[in-house]
Amino acid sequence: MTVMFDRFFGLPQQVLKSGLWKVMRPGEKDLYVFLMAESERCCTRQLRCTDAEIGERVGVKARTLCNARKKLQERGLVTCVRQRGNRYEYMICDPSTGKPYPGNPKERIAYTKQEKPATPPVPPALSNSDRLDQHGLSGVFN
């Protein structure tokens, strides 16, 4: 069970679990959070935005956005294509593969629970005398 907020958006858990979040610079985080919020708001993983729109919403300068765009692409979090003018088309990627999610960007991605690795059966607990016998020390302490 989770605590639900009135209005919220999410980030892929893989970004945090992989340690990627802690190496990202503030401008990268600002751009990524903006893209994830817009993705949730517009119900799509494909977004077209200008640097002015992003800068106005999250307070990031154009040069910082340029660097952040490059780094997010290198990290496999988004792909980005420049459109006419100062508009960019962003495609949000699967952090575990570094590639865009397959299928229509407007379709919901179904969550598939990951299988836990099989754990070997735990042997029954040994008594102290059994442990001593196991190591050939039973006669030493008697």
Helices and strands as residue ranges (DSSP letters): H 13-17, H 20-23, H 26-42, E 46-50, H 51-58, H 62-74, E 78-82, E 87-94, E 99-100, H 128-134
